[in-house]
Amino acid sequence: MNCNVPTDIVFSFTGFAMRGGHTDTHHDGWGIAFFEGAGVRHFVDHQAAIASPIAELIKRYPIKSTNVIAHIRKATQGKVMLENCHPFVR
C-alpha cells in the first residue's frame, strides 16, 4: 500500500490475513513491514496468518502509514520456518 497521507491498514490487513489459510492456500507464513514516521516496524511469522497471534496484534494495532508491504507465503521451496518468511530483511 502506498498513500499520500498516513492511512489505517486494519481493514485491509484483516482481509489480507484471511488469504493466509482461510480463503486461500497461502498458509506457510507471512510478513509485513511499514514506516511510522522515520521508523520502521517489521513482523514475520511462520504460522498461517489466519492463526497467527502476531497477525492478531497487527489487526488490532492502529497502524497509520504511507508505505506498507505485506506478503503471505505458499511454500514452493524451503521448509516452513521463520527464516523462510519473506520477502523482508531489515
Long-range contacts (C-beta under 8 A, 24 or more apart in sequence): 1-65, 1-67, 1-68, 2-66, 2-67, 2-68, 3-65, 3-66, 3-67, 4-66, 5-66, 6-64, 6-65, 6-66, 7-64, 7-65, 7-66, 8-62, 8-63, 8-64, 9-34, 9-63, 9-64, 9-65, 9-68, 10-59, 10-60, 10-61, 10-62, 10-63, 13-55, 13-58, 13-59, 13-63, 13-70, 14-59, 16-49, 16-70, 16-72, 17-49, 17-50, 17-52, 17-55, 17-58, 17-59, 17-72, 18-49, 18-50, 19-49, 19-72, 20-48, 20-49, 20-50, 20-52, 20-55, 20-72, 21-48, 21-49, 21-50, 21-51, 22-50, 24-72, 25-74, 26-72, 26-73, 26-74, 27-72, 27-74, 28-73, 28-74, 28-75, 28-80, 28-84, 29-72, 29-73, 29-75, 29-80, 29-82, 29-84, 29-85, 30-55, 30-70, 30-71, 30-72, 30-73, 30-85, 31-70, 31-71, 31-73, 31-85, 31-86, 31-87, 31-88, 32-58, 32-68, 32-69, 32-70, 32-71, 33-68, 33-69, 33-70, 33-88, 33-90, 34-63, 34-65, 34-67, 34-68, 34-69, 35-65, 35-66, 35-67, 36-63, 36-64, 36-65, 40-90, 42-88, 42-90, 44-82, 44-85, 44-88, 45-82, 45-85, 46-80, 46-81, 46-82, 46-84, 46-85
